[in-house]
Amino acid sequence: MVRNMAYQVGAELGNRRVLVAVHTKDAPSEAEWNAWLAFIEALGEEVGQDLARLPNLVVTDGGAPSTAQRTAVNMLVAQGKTLPPVAVVTDSLLVRTILRGFSIFNPATKAFAPTELGKALDHLGVPASASSALAAACVRMAKSLGRVRTTELLAPD
């Protein structure tokens, strides 16, 4: 099976865990998205639904969740006591358009160009000292998927 998404806890910063997800140019499968939701749900339970403690860094070549997948994640996030900050790094116009819809449900969701990694991490409240480790995690996940060009462009601004 071809994978279009990879994710992990990219860094632990005190009582916060930075979640990192990398997408190819293709949408995640239902199985991949459901596994991602289960991952977030389990971590949400661990932090008492204080989702602000689970900032998300997403890097994508254009792959984005379907309408049904977006609805499912919005419902999950709505159960939280707080909203997770989300930084999506992409140069895809389609993804940036989809993010407008996400930001209605979670105003802490913002898009950044691949050359704006520093701004993306600032948005997440992640110190610059963690940027190299997070960028490296993105590159490793991209390699595991075999094809994510955006990680080659990641650069602090």
FIKOLZA-1660 file (N, C-alpha, C; in steps of 0.1 Angstrom, whole numbers, plus 5000, padded with zeros to 4 digits):
% residues 157
   i   px   py   pz ch aa at
   1 5008 4988 5000  A  M  N
   1 5000 5000 5000  A  M CA
   1 5009 5013 5000  A  M  C
   2 5005 5022 4992  A  V  N
   2 5013 5035 4991  A  V CA
   2 5008 5043 5003  A  V  C
   3 5018 5049 5010  A  R  N
   3 5015 5058 5021  A  R CA
   3 5016 5072 5016  A  R  C
   4 5006 5080 5021  A  N  N
   4 5006 5094 5017  A  N CA
   4 5008 5103 5029  A  N  C
   5 5009 5097 5041  A  M  N
   5 5010 5105 5053  A  M CA
   5 5018 5098 5064  A  M  C
   6 5026 5106 5071  A  A  N
   6 5034 5100 5082  A  A CA
   6 5033 5110 5094  A  A  C
   7 5034 5106 5106  A  Y  N
   7 5033 5115 5117  A  Y CA
   7 5040 5109 5129  A  Y  C
   8 5043 5118 5139  A  Q  N
   8 5049 5114 5151  A  Q CA
   8 5049 5125 5161  A  Q  C
   9 5053 5123 5173  A  V  N
   9 5056 5134 5183  A  V CA
   9 5070 5138 5179  A  V  C
  10 5071 5150 5174  A  G  N
  10 5084 5155 5169  A  G CA
  10 5093 5161 5180  A  G  C
  11 5087 5166 5191  A  A  N
  11 5095 5171 5202  A  A CA
  11 5086 5172 5214  A  A  C
  12 5093 5170 5226  A  E  N
  12 5086 5172 5238  A  E CA
  12 5092 5184 5245  A  E  C
  13 5084 5194 5248  A  L  N
  13 5089 5207 5253  A  L CA
  13 5081 5210 5266  A  L  C
  14 5087 5205 5277  A  G  N
  14 5080 5207 5290  A  G CA
  14 5068 5198 5290  A  G  C
  15 5056 5204 5292  A  N  N
  15 5044 5197 5292  A  N CA
  15 5037 5197 5279  A  N  C
  16 5044 5201 5269  A  R  N
  16 5038 5202 5255  A  R CA
  16 5045 5191 5246  A  R  C
  17 5037 5186 5237  A  R  N
  17 5043 5177 5227  A  R CA
  17 5040 5183 5213  A  R  C
  18 5050 5185 5205  A  V  N
  18 5048 5190 5192  A  V CA
  18 5045 5178 5182  A  V  C
  19 5033 5178 5177  A  L  N
  19 5030 5167 5167  A  L CA
  19 5034 5172 5153  A  L  C
  20 5040 5163 5146  A  V  N
  20 5045 5166 5132  A  V CA
  20 5038 5156 5123  A  V  C
  21 5033 5161 5112  A  A  N
  21 5027 5153 5102  A  A CA
  21 5032 5158 5088  A  A  C
  22 5035 5148 5080  A  V  N
  22 5040 5151 5066  A  V CA
  22 5031 5144 5056  A  V  C
  23 5027 5151 5046  A  H  N
  23 5018 5146 5035  A  H CA
  23 5025 5147 5022  A  H  C
  24 5022 5137 5013  A  T  N
  24 5027 5138 5000  A  T CA
  24 5017 5147 4992  A  T  C
  25 5017 5147 4979  A  K  N
  25 5008 5155 4971  A  K CA
  25 4994 5149 4971  A  K  C
  26 4993 5137 4975  A  D  N
  26 4980 5130 4975  A  D CA
  26 4973 5130 4989  A  D  C
  27 4960 5129 4988  A  A  N
  27 4952 5129 5001  A  A CA
  27 4955 5117 5009  A  A  C
  28 4954 5118 5022  A  P  N
  28 4956 5106 5030  A  P CA
  28 4945 5096 5028  A  P  C
  29 4948 5083 5029  A  S  N
  29 4937 5073 5028  A  S CA
  29 4928 5074 5041  A  S  C
  30 4917 5067 5040  A  E  N
  30 4908 5067 5052  A  E CA
  30 4916 5060 5064  A  E  C
  31 4923 5049 5061  A  A  N
  31 4931 5042 5071  A  A CA
  31 4941 5051 5078  A  A  C
  32 4948 5059 5069  A  E  N
  32 4958 5068 5075  A  E CA
  32 4952 5079 5083  A  E  C
  33 4941 5085 5078  A  W  N
  33 4934 5095 5086  A  W CA
  33 4929 5090 5099  A  W  C
  34 4922 5079 5098  A  N  N
  34 4917 5073 5111  A  N CA
  34 4928 5070 5121  A  N  C
  35 4939 5065 5116  A  A  N
  35 4950 5063 5125  A  A CA
  35 4955 5076 5131  A  A  C
  36 4956 5087 5123  A  W  N
  36 4960 5100 5128  A  W CA
  36 4950 5105 5139  A  W  C
  37 4937 5103 5136  A  L  N
  37 4927 5107 5146  A  L CA
  37 4928 5099 5159  A  L  C
  38 4931 5086 5158  A  A  N
  38 4933 5078 5170  A  A CA
  38 4945 5083 5178  A  A  C
  39 4956 5087 5171  A  F  N
  39 4968 5092 5177  A  F CA
  39 4965 5105 5184  A  F  C
  40 4958 5114 5178  A  I  N
  40 4955 5127 5184  A  I CA
  40 4945 5124 5196  A  I  C
  41 4936 5115 5195  A  E  N
  41 4926 5113 5205  A  E CA
  41 4933 5107 5218  A  E  C
  42 4942 5098 5216  A  A  N
  42 4950 5092 5227  A  A CA
  42 4958 5102 5234  A  A  C
  43 4965 5111 5226  A  L  N
  43 4973 5121 5232  A  L CA
  43 4965 5131 5239  A  L  C
  44 4953 5134 5233  A  G  N
  44 4944 5144 5240  A  G CA
  44 4939 5139 5253  A  G  C
  45 4937 5126 5254  A  E  N
  45 4933 5120 5267  A  E CA
  45 4944 5121 5277  A  E  C
  46 4957 5119 5272  A  E  N
  46 4968 5120 5281  A  E CA
  46 4970 5134 5287  A  E  C
  47 4966 5144 5280  A  V  N
  47 4968 5158 5284  A  V CA
  47 4955 5164 5289  A  V  C
  48 4945 5156 5293  A  G  N
  48 4932 5160 5298  A  G CA
  48 4925 5169 5289  A  G  C
  49 4926 5167 5276  A  Q  N
  49 4919 5175 5265  A  Q CA
  49 4924 5189 5264  A  Q  C
  50 4935 5192 5270  A  D  N
  50 4941 5205 5269  A  D CA
  50 4949 5205 5256  A  D  C
  51 4942 5206 5245  A  L  N
  51 4949 5204 5232  A  L CA
  51 4959 5215 5228  A  L  C
  52 4959 5226 5235  A  A  N
  52 4969 5236 5233  A  A CA
  52 4983 5231 5237  A  A  C
  53 4983 5220 5244  A  R  N
  53 4996 5213 5247  A  R CA
  53 5000 5204 5236  A  R  C
  54 4993 5203 5225  A  L  N
  54 4996 5195 5214  A  L CA
  54 4997 5203 5201  A  L  C
  55 5006 5212 5200  A  P  N
  55 5007 5220 5188  A  P CA
  55 5011 5211 5176  A  P  C
  56 5006 5214 5164  A  N  N
  56 5007 5206 5152  A  N CA
  56 5015 5213 5142  A  N  C
  57 5026 5207 5137  A  L  N
  57 5033 5212 5125  A  L CA
  57 5031 5202 5114  A  L  C
  58 5025 5207 5103  A  V  N
  58 5021 5199 5092  A  V CA
  58 5029 5204 5080  A  V  C
  59 5035 5195 5073  A  V  N
  59 5042 5198 5060  A  V CA
  59 5036 5190 5049  A  V  C
  60 5032 5197 5039  A  T  N
  60 5025 5190 5028  A  T CA
  60 5028 5195 5014  A  T  C
  61 5029 5186 5005  A  D  N
  61 5031 5189 4991  A  D CA
  61 5018 5192 4984  A  D  C
  62 5007 5191 4991  A  G  N
  62 4994 5194 4985  A  G CA
  62 4984 5184 4990  A  G  C
  63 4988 5173 4996  A  G  N
  63 4978 5163 5001  A  G CA
  63 4971 5169 5013  A  G  C
  64 4958 5168 5013  A  A  N
  64 4949 5174 5023  A  A CA
  64 4937 5164 5026  A  A  C
  65 4932 5165 5037  A  P  N
  65 4921 5156 5041  A  P CA
  65 4908 5159 5033  A  P  C
  66 4900 5149 5030  A  S  N
  66 4887 5151 5023  A  S CA
  66 4878 5159 5032  A  S  C
  67 4866 5162 5027  A  T  N
  67 4856 5169 5035  A  T CA
  67 4852 5161 5047  A  T  C
  68 4850 5148 5045  A  A  N
  68 4846 5139 5056  A  A CA
  68 4857 5138 5067  A  A  C
  69 4870 5137 5062  A  Q  N
  69 4881 5137 5071  A  Q CA
  69 4883 5150 5079  A  Q  C
  70 4880 5161 5072  A  R  N
  70 4881 5174 5079  A  R CA
  70 4870 5175 5090  A  R  C
  71 4858 5170 5087  A  T  N
  71 4847 5170 5096  A  T CA
  71 4851 5162 5108  A  T  C
  72 4857 5150 5106  A  A  N
  72 4860 5142 5117  A  A CA
  72 4871 5148 5127  A  A  C
  73 4881 5155 5121  A  V  N
  73 4891 5161 5129  A  V CA
  73 4885 5173 5136  A  V  C
  74 4876 5181 5130  A  N  N
  74 4870 5192 5136  A  N CA
  74 4861 5188 5148  A  N  C
  75 4854 5177 5147  A  M  N
  75 4846 5171 5158  A  M CA
  75 4855 5167 5169  A  M  C
  76 4866 5161 5166  A  L  N
  76 4876 5157 5177  A  L CA
  76 4881 5169 5184  A  L  C
  77 4886 5179 5177  A  V  N
  77 4891 5191 5183  A  V CA
  77 4881 5198 5191  A  V  C
  78 4868 5198 5187  A  A  N
  78 4857 5205 5194  A  A CA
  78 4855 5199 5208  A  A  C
  79 4860 5186 5210  A  Q  N
  79 4858 5180 5223  A  Q CA
  79 4869 5185 5233  A  Q  C
  80 4879 5191 5228  A  G  N
  80 4890 5196 5237  A  G CA
  80 4886 5208 5245  A  G  C
  81 4893 5210 5256  A  K  N
  81 4891 5222 5265  A  K CA
  81 4897 5234 5258  A  K  C
  82 4908 5232 5251  A  T  N
  82 4915 5243 5244  A  T CA
  82 4918 5238 5230  A  T  C
  83 4921 5248 5221  A  L  N
  83 4924 5245 5207  A  L CA
  83 4939 5243 5205  A  L  C
  84 4943 5234 5197  A  P  N
  84 4957 5232 5194  A  P CA
  84 4962 5242 5183  A  P  C
  85 4973 5249 5185  A  P  N
  85 4979 5257 5175  A  P CA
  85 4983 5248 5163  A  P  C
  86 4980 5251 5151  A  V  N
  86 4984 5243 5139  A  V CA
  86 4991 5252 5129  A  V  C
  87 5003 5248 5125  A  A  N
  87 5010 5255 5114  A  A CA
  87 5012 5245 5103  A  A  C
  88 5007 5249 5091  A  V  N
  88 5007 5241 5079  A  V CA
  88 5017 5248 5070  A  V  C
  89 5028 5240 5067  A  V  N
  89 5038 5245 5058  A  V CA
  89 5036 5239 5044  A  V  C
  90 5033 5248 5034  A  T  N
  90 5030 5243 5021  A  T CA
  90 5032 5255 5011  A  T  C
  91 5033 5251 4998  A  D  N
  91 5032 5261 4988  A  D CA
  91 5020 5258 4979  A  D  C
  92 5011 5249 4984  A  S  N
  92 4999 5245 4976  A  S CA
  92 4988 5255 4978  A  S  C
  93 4983 5261 4968  A  L  N
  93 4972 5270 4968  A  L CA
  93 4959 5263 4973  A  L  C
  94 4957 5250 4969  A  L  N
  94 4946 5242 4973  A  L CA
  94 4946 5241 4988  A  L  C
  95 4957 5237 4994  A  V  N
  95 4958 5235 5008  A  V CA
  95 4955 5248 5015  A  V  C
  96 4961 5259 5010  A  R  N
  96 4958 5272 5017  A  R CA
  96 4943 5275 5017  A  R  C
  97 4936 5272 5006  A  T  N
  97 4922 5274 5005  A  T CA
  97 4915 5266 5015  A  T  C
  98 4918 5253 5016  A  I  N
  98 4912 5244 5026  A  I CA
  98 4914 5249 5040  A  I  C
  99 4926 5254 5043  A  L  N
  99 4929 5259 5056  A  L CA
  99 4919 5271 5060  A  L  C
 100 4914 5278 5051  A  R  N
 100 4905 5289 5055  A  R CA
 100 4892 5282 5062  A  R  C
 101 4888 5271 5057  A  G  N
 101 4877 5264 5063  A  G CA
 101 4881 5258 5077  A  G  C
 102 4893 5253 5078  A  F  N
 102 4897 5248 5091  A  F CA
 102 4898 5259 5101  A  F  C
 103 4902 5271 5097  A  S  N
 103 4904 5282 5106  A  S CA
 103 4891 5287 5112  A  S  C
 104 4880 5284 5105  A  I  N
 104 4867 5288 5111  A  I CA
 104 4865 5280 5124  A  I  C
 105 4868 5267 5124  A  F  N
 105 4867 5259 5136  A  F CA
 105 4878 5260 5145  A  F  C
 106 4890 5263 5140  A  N  N
 106 4902 5265 5149  A  N CA
 106 4909 5277 5144  A  N  C
 107 4907 5289 5149  A  P  N
 107 4914 5301 5145  A  P CA
 107 4929 5300 5147  A  P  C
 108 4934 5290 5155  A  A  N
 108 4948 5289 5157  A  A CA
 108 4955 5281 5146  A  A  C
 109 4948 5279 5135  A  T  N
 109 4953 5273 5123  A  T CA
 109 4958 5283 5113  A  T  C
 110 4971 5282 5109  A  K  N
 110 4977 5292 5100  A  K CA
 110 4986 5285 5089  A  K  C
 111 4987 5291 5078  A  A  N
 111 4995 5285 5067  A  A CA
 111 5008 5293 5066  A  A  C
 112 5019 5286 5062  A  F  N
 112 5032 5292 5060  A  F CA
 112 5039 5287 5048  A  F  C
 113 5047 5295 5042  A  A  N
 113 5055 5290 5030  A  A CA
 113 5066 5281 5036  A  A  C
 114 5072 5272 5028  A  P  N
 114 5083 5264 5032  A  P CA
 114 5095 5272 5037  A  P  C
 115 5097 5284 5032  A  T  N
 115 5108 5292 5037  A  T CA
 115 5105 5299 5050  A  T  C
 116 5093 5297 5056  A  E  N
 116 5089 5304 5068  A  E CA
 116 5088 5295 5080  A  E  C
 117 5097 5285 5081  A  L  N
 117 5096 5275 5092  A  L CA
 117 5098 5282 5105  A  L  C
 118 5106 5292 5106  A  G  N
 118 5107 5300 5118  A  G CA
 118 5094 5306 5123  A  G  C
 119 5087 5312 5113  A  K  N
 119 5074 5318 5117  A  K CA
 119 5064 5308 5121  A  K  C
 120 5065 5296 5114  A  A  N
 120 5055 5286 5117  A  A CA
 120 5058 5281 5131  A  A  C
 121 5070 5279 5135  A  L  N
 121 5074 5275 5149  A  L CA
 121 5070 5285 5159  A  L  C
 122 5072 5298 5156  A  D  N
 122 5068 5309 5165  A  D CA
 122 5053 5308 5167  A  D  C
 123 5046 5306 5157  A  H  N
 123 5031 5304 5158  A  H CA
 123 5028 5293 5168  A  H  C
 124 5035 5282 5168  A  L  N
 124 5033 5271 5176  A  L CA
 124 5039 5273 5191  A  L  C
 125 5046 5284 5192  A  G  N
 125 5052 5286 5205  A  G CA
 125 5064 5277 5208  A  G  C
 126 5071 5273 5197  A  V  N
 126 5082 5264 5198  A  V CA
 126 5095 5272 5197  A  V  C
 127 5104 5270 5206  A  P  N
 127 5117 5278 5206  A  P CA
 127 5125 5275 5193  A  P  C
 128 5133 5284 5189  A  A  N
 128 5142 5282 5177  A  A CA
 128 5151 5271 5180  A  A  C
 129 5155 5268 5192  A  S  N
 129 5164 5257 5195  A  S CA
 129 5159 5243 5191  A  S  C
 130 5146 5242 5189  A  A  N
 130 5140 5230 5185  A  A CA
 130 5138 5229 5170  A  A  C
 131 5141 5239 5162  A  S  N
 131 5137 5239 5148  A  S CA
 131 5145 5229 5140  A  S  C
 132 5158 5227 5143  A  S  N
 132 5166 5217 5136  A  S CA
 132 5161 5203 5138  A  S  C
 133 5157 5200 5150  A  A  N
 133 5152 5187 5153  A  A CA
 133 5139 5184 5146  A  A  C
 134 5130 5194 5146  A  L  N
 134 5117 5193 5140  A  L CA
 134 5118 5192 5124  A  L  C
 135 5127 5200 5119  A  A  N
 135 5130 5199 5104  A  A CA
 135 5135 5185 5101  A  A  C
 136 5144 5180 5109  A  A  N
 136 5150 5167 5106  A  A CA
 136 5139 5156 5107  A  A  C
 137 5130 5157 5117  A  A  N
 137 5119 5148 5118  A  A CA
 137 5111 5148 5105  A  A  C
 138 5108 5160 5100  A  C  N
 138 5100 5161 5088  A  C CA
 138 5107 5154 5076  A  C  C
 139 5120 5157 5075  A  V  N
 139 5128 5151 5064  A  V CA
 139 5128 5135 5065  A  V  C
 140 5130 5130 5077  A  R  N
 140 5130 5116 5079  A  R CA
 140 5116 5110 5075  A  R  C
 141 5105 5116 5079  A  M  N
 141 5092 5111 5076  A  M CA
 141 5090 5112 5061  A  M  C
 142 5095 5123 5054  A  A  N
 142 5093 5124 5040  A  A CA
 142 5101 5113 5033  A  A  C
 143 5113 5110 5038  A  K  N
 143 5120 5099 5032  A  K CA
 143 5113 5085 5033  A  K  C
 144 5106 5084 5045  A  S  N
 144 5098 5071 5047  A  S CA
 144 5087 5070 5037  A  S  C
 145 5081 5082 5033  A  L  N
 145 5071 5082 5023  A  L CA
 145 5076 5081 5009  A  L  C
 146 5089 5085 5007  A  G  N
 146 5095 5084 4994  A  G CA
 146 5094 5096 4985  A  G  C
 147 5085 5105 4989  A  R  N
 147 5083 5116 4979  A  R CA
 147 5076 5128 4985  A  R  C
 148 5083 5136 4992  A  V  N
 148 5077 5149 4997  A  V CA
 148 5087 5160 4995  A  V  C
 149 5085 5167 4984  A  R  N
 149 5094 5178 4980  A  R CA
 149 5095 5189 4989  A  R  C
 150 5084 5193 4996  A  T  N
 150 5084 5205 5004  A  T CA
 150 5094 5204 5015  A  T  C
 151 5097 5193 5020  A  T  N
 151 5107 5192 5031  A  T CA
 151 5121 5196 5026  A  T  C
 152 5123 5195 5013  A  E  N
 152 5136 5200 5008  A  E CA
 152 5137 5215 5008  A  E  C
 153 5126 5222 5009  A  L  N
 153 5125 5236 5009  A  L CA
 153 5125 5243 5023  A  L  C
 154 5123 5234 5033  A  L  N
 154 5122 5240 5047  A  L CA
 154 5134 5248 5050  A  L  C
 155 5132 5260 5054  A  A  N
 155 5142 5269 5058  A  A CA
 155 5137 5279 5068  A  A  C
 156 5146 5282 5078  A  P  N
 156 5142 5292 5088  A  P CA
 156 5141 5306 5080  A  P  C
 157 5132 5314 5085  A  D  N
 157 5131 5327 5078  A  D CA
 157 5138 5338 5086  A  D  C
% end
